[in-house]
Amino acid sequence: MAEGPGPAGFRIKGRLWLEKDGETYLSRGRLVLLERIRELGSIAAAARSPDMAYSHAWTLVAEMNRLAGQELVSRTFEFFMVGLASDLAKIAAAINALDAYRRIAKAH
């Protein structure tokens, strides 16, 4: 959740995610999953990283692929490749930047 200090004890809070046709397409958690798949090379390893059930990780990947209209994660020779379209990469960068701001603001 994004937070920022404000005057007289007020804080700015919020969460950012991208929806398509009313369904969650991309969120901080889904970004973490995609990043882990890219780093570790498999959905199983990526699911273990944030203590997520393998079946849940597969469900999230299938939902993102379906909503994207293309495969963000595809199976090739026992490895999974994550490809982000340039617009999606920009959105991912914005979500990551907001999350970084939240962590900095929370530390102060």
C-alpha positions in Angstrom: 0.0 0.0 0.0 1.4 3.4 -1.0 1.8 5.8 1.9 3.2 9.3 2.4 3.5 11.6 5.4 1.2 14.5 5.4 0.4 17.6 7.5 -1.2 17.3 10.9 -1.0 13.5 11.0 -2.7 12.8 7.7 -1.3 10.1 5.4 -1.8 9.4 1.8 -2.6 5.7 1.3 -3.5 3.6 -1.7 -2.9 0.5 -3.8 -2.4 0.5 -7.5 -3.4 -2.3 -9.9 -4.4 -2.5 -13.5 -7.8 -4.0 -14.5 -9.1 -5.2 -17.8 -12.9 -5.6 -18.2 -13.3 -5.5 -14.4 -10.7 -8.2 -13.7 -7.3 -7.7 -12.0 -4.7 -7.9 -14.7 -1.6 -6.6 -13.0 -0.8 -5.8 -9.4 2.3 -5.7 -7.2 1.9 -9.3 -6.2 1.5 -10.4 -9.8 4.6 -8.3 -10.8 6.6 -10.1 -8.1 5.5 -13.4 -9.5 6.5 -12.4 -13.1 9.8 -11.1 -11.9 10.5 -14.4 -9.9 9.6 -16.5 -12.9 12.0 -14.5 -15.1 14.7 -14.8 -12.5 14.2 -18.4 -11.5 13.1 -19.9 -14.8 10.1 -21.8 -13.5 6.6 -21.2 -12.1 7.2 -23.8 -9.4 10.4 -22.1 -8.1 8.7 -18.7 -8.4 5.8 -19.9 -6.3 8.1 -21.2 -3.6 9.8 -17.8 -3.4 6.9 -15.9 -1.9 5.3 -19.0 -0.3 2.6 -19.2 -2.9 0.8 -22.4 -3.9 1.9 -23.7 -7.3 -1.7 -24.0 -8.4 -2.4 -20.4 -7.4 0.7 -19.2 -9.3 -0.5 -21.1 -12.4 -4.0 -19.6 -12.1 -2.5 -16.1 -11.9 -0.3 -16.7 -14.9 -3.2 -18.1 -16.9 -5.4 -15.1 -16.0 -2.6 -12.6 -17.0 -2.0 -14.4 -20.3 -5.8 -14.5 -21.0 -6.3 -10.8 -20.2 -3.2 -9.8 -22.1 -4.4 -11.6 -25.2 -0.9 -13.0 -25.5 1.4 -15.1 -23.5 3.3 -13.1 -20.9 4.7 -16.4 -19.6 5.2 -19.2 -22.1 6.8 -22.7 -21.8 9.8 -23.4 -24.0 12.0 -26.4 -23.4 11.2 -26.8 -19.7 11.8 -23.1 -19.0 9.3 -20.3 -18.7 10.0 -17.0 -20.4 8.4 -13.8 -19.3 8.0 -11.2 -22.0 6.5 -7.8 -21.1 5.2 -5.5 -23.9 6.6 -2.0 -23.7 3.4 -0.5 -22.3 3.1 -3.2 -19.7 6.8 -2.7 -18.8 6.0 1.0 -18.2 3.1 0.1 -16.0 5.2 -2.3 -14.1 7.9 0.4 -13.6 5.2 2.8 -12.2 3.9 0.2 -9.7 7.5 -0.6 -8.6 8.2 3.1 -8.2 5.1 3.6 -6.1 6.0 0.6 -3.9 9.5 2.0 -3.4 8.1 5.4 -2.4 5.8 3.6 0.1 8.7 1.8 1.7 10.7 5.0 2.0 7.8 6.9 3.4 7.0 4.1 5.9 10.6 4.2 7.1 10.4 7.9 8.1 
